[in-house]
Amino acid sequence: MKCSAAALLAVIGTTYAAKPQLSISVQDGSFGGLDGLDPTLSWSTAASSGDVDLEVGLEASALPTSDIASLPKSYWGKATTKNGGWGISARAEVDAKDLSCAELEINADNADDDLSIQIAAIAGETFAVKSVEATKGMEAGDGSLSIKPSYSLEDESGEIAIAYDNGDKTSIELTASADSQSVTISQQLDDENKVSPTVTSDGDVSLAWEKALGDDGSLTATVTSKAVDLEWEDGAWTANINVPVDGTSIEGTNIGIKRDVTF
């Protein structure tokens, strides 16, 4: 896999670059100094060869250091093409600290049949499929229905998700496995507000509220018995705040901030 990582970097020099993305995170409530931050620079570039579109990229630490070799976190490459009405893509990602294997993701989409298939695998000394899932969409009256079965070969467990959208302001999603089931009902209250309560067979209840802020901005708050999550999007900026809750105690705050930047 060392050759694969080197090949990805070699392609970078012959393609055109996209805007890099810089993200900064505060983990476990550690706000003091750079040790509490996890600044990450994401960069990608794209090109084409015949009928195949190619992308390569990397994620690297943005912390100041004299050890340049320690900065990369991961490398990835993606190839996309079309064949007989199917859009096919294959993506490989290599951990910079372990070049002996790669995580693979293979997707096949057929827009005419409203059908997609996704396979996750790992390749190294051996090749192994981790999971398989498919999504089938269809019309249902004035609305639409989608069915998504999935199976994990690692856990030997299956799951099925069925979603219905009435084409107006209400959608329902049922998710079921051998161990648990859940139902989510989403209601668009008006042009700016949407609420989505979820109830599970274990008795857990969560509530998500999404508010449009205008000019491509939105605020989403999700409340569960274990945490409060906030996501704020405003143009090029995205901020995520996770507050774990144990009863009436706050265990720590995790913050992630990212935006597209141009150098």
N, C-alpha and C positions, 0 to 999 in steps of 0.2 A: 504494500500500500504506500510505501515511501515514494515510489515512482508515480503513483496516482496523484499524490499531493503536489509533487514537483510539476507534473503536467498541468495541473490546474493553474499554478502560478505562472507557468510559461505562457498560457493562453492570454493572461491579463495584458501582456505587453503588446498584443496584436488586436485588441478590441477597444471599444470606446467606453469610458467610465460613466457610471451613474453617480448621483449625489450620495456622498457618504452619510450615514446616520449615526449620531452620537447619543448614547443613553447613559444616564447616571442613576445609580440605585443606592438607597440607604437600607441596609439589611438589619433586622432584629433590633431596631431602635438605636443603632450606633451612628450618632451624628457627628462625633468629634474627629476632625482630621480626615486625611485621605484614606486611612485604614477602614473607616466606616463607609466609604464609597466604593462603588464598583463601576467606574466609567468604562464603557465599551464602545468601540468604534466598529460599525458595520459598513462594509463596502462591497459593491458588486459591479460587474461590467457585462456587456452582452455583445453578441455578434451572431452571424448566421453562416451556415455552410450548406449550400444547396437548399433542400427543403427542411433542414434542421436548424432550429433556433438554439443557440448556446448561451448559457449564463454561468459565470463563476463568481465567487465572492469569498469573503472571510470575515471573521469577527476577531477583534484584537483588543487587548487591554489598553486603555488610554492613560494609565498611570505612568509617571516619569520613572525611567529606569535606564541603567547603563547596559542591561542585558537585553538587547533587541530580540534575541531568539526566544525570550520568554513571553513576548507580547501576544503572538497569535493564540487564539483560543480554539478556533475551528476553521476548516476550509470546506467549501461546498461547490458542487457543479451540477448543472441541470441541462438536459437536452429535451427539446419539445418538437414534435412533428405531427403530421396528419396522415392517416391511411384509411381509405375506404369509409369515410364518414366519421371516423374516430379521431379524436385528439389524444395523443399519447405523450406522456412525459415521464422522465426518469430522473430522480434527484439523488445524489450521493453526498453525504457529509462525513468528514473525518475529524475526529478529535485531535487537536495538535499535540496532546500529551500521549496519545495512543494511535500511532499510524498503522497499526496492524490490522484494523478492521474499519469498515465504513457502514453507516446507517443508510439504508436504501428506501426510497419511496417511489412506487410506480403507480401512475394514474392513467386511466383510460376513460374518456368521456365521449358519449354519443348524443349530441344535441337533438337530433331528429327523434330518437327514441326516449329522450330524457332519462338516460341511464349512465351511471358512472361506477367505476370499479377502482378500488384503491388497495394496494398491497404494500405492506411494510416488511422489510427484511433486513438482515445483517449479513455482510460479506467479509470474510477474512480468510483464515485457514480453511473454513468450511462456509457453505451458504445455507442460511436457514430463514424460512418465512416466519415472521413474528405474528402478523395479523392480516386478515382479509375482510374487507367490507364492500358493500354495494349499495347504491341508492337509486331507486326507481321512482320517477314522478309520473303523475297522471291527473287528468281532469276528474273532478268529482262535483257534478252539478255546476253551480256558479263559482265554486272554489277549486282548490287543488289539494291533492293528497300525495304524500311521499312516504315510501317505506324503505328503511335502511337496516338491513340485518348485518351483523358483524360477528367475527369469531377470532378470539385470541388463541393462537397455538401455544403461546408461552404459559397461559393460565388454564388452557383447555376450557374456556368459558365463552358463552355466546350471549348476544344481546340484540334486541330489535327495537327500533325507534319508529313510531308512526306519527306523522305530523299532518294536520289538516288546517288549511287556511280558507276561511269562507269568502275571501275576495273582498272583504270590506274592512272591518276593524278588529276581528277576533281570530285567534289561531289557538290550536290545542296540540300539544305534543305528549305522547305516551311513550315511556321508555321502560322496557322490562327485560330482566335477566332471571336466572334461576334463583338468585339471592335477594333481589330487590326490584321494586317498581316505583315509578314516579309519574306524576302528571303536572304539566305546566300549562296554564291558561294565560295568554297574553291579550291585553285589551288596549287598543289605541284610543285614549280618552279624547284627545283633540290633536291638532297639528303638531303640538309641542310635547305632549306627555303620553307615556306608555307605561303600564304596570304589568308585571308578570309574576304572579304567585306560583310557587311550586310546593307540592306535597309529596312526600315519599312514604313507602310502605312501612318504614321504620318510625314514622311519626314526626320526622323532621319537616319543618316548614321554613321556607325562605321567600323573600319578596325583593324583586328587582324593579327599580323605577328609573326610567330613562327620560331625560328632558333635553329637547333640542334648544340650543342657545343661539342659533342663527349664525350665518357666515361660516358654515361647516363646523360649528362647535356643538358639543353635547356633553352632558354630565349623566353618568350612570351610577346609581347607588344600589348595592346588593347587601341585604341584611339577612344573616343566618344566626343560629344559636351559637356558632363558633367564631364568627368574624363579621366585620363590616368592611366591604370593599367599595372603593370609589374610583371611577375612571373619568378623567376629564380630557376631552379632545378639543383643541382650538387651533385650527390650521395645521401648521407644521409641528405643533407641540402636542405631546401626549403624556399625561401624568397618571400614575396608578398608586393608590394608597391602600394598603392592607393592614387592618387593625385586628389581630387575634383577640378574642374575648373568652374568658373563662369565668362564667357566672357574672359577677359585677367587676371583675378585674381585667385590666388590659395587659396582655402579656408582652407587647412590644409592637412597634410600628415599622412596617416595611414600605419604602417609597421608591418608585421608579419614575424617572423623567427622561424623555427622549425627544429629539427633534431632528429634522433634516437640516444639514448644514452644508455650505459650499466653501471649499478651500480654494 
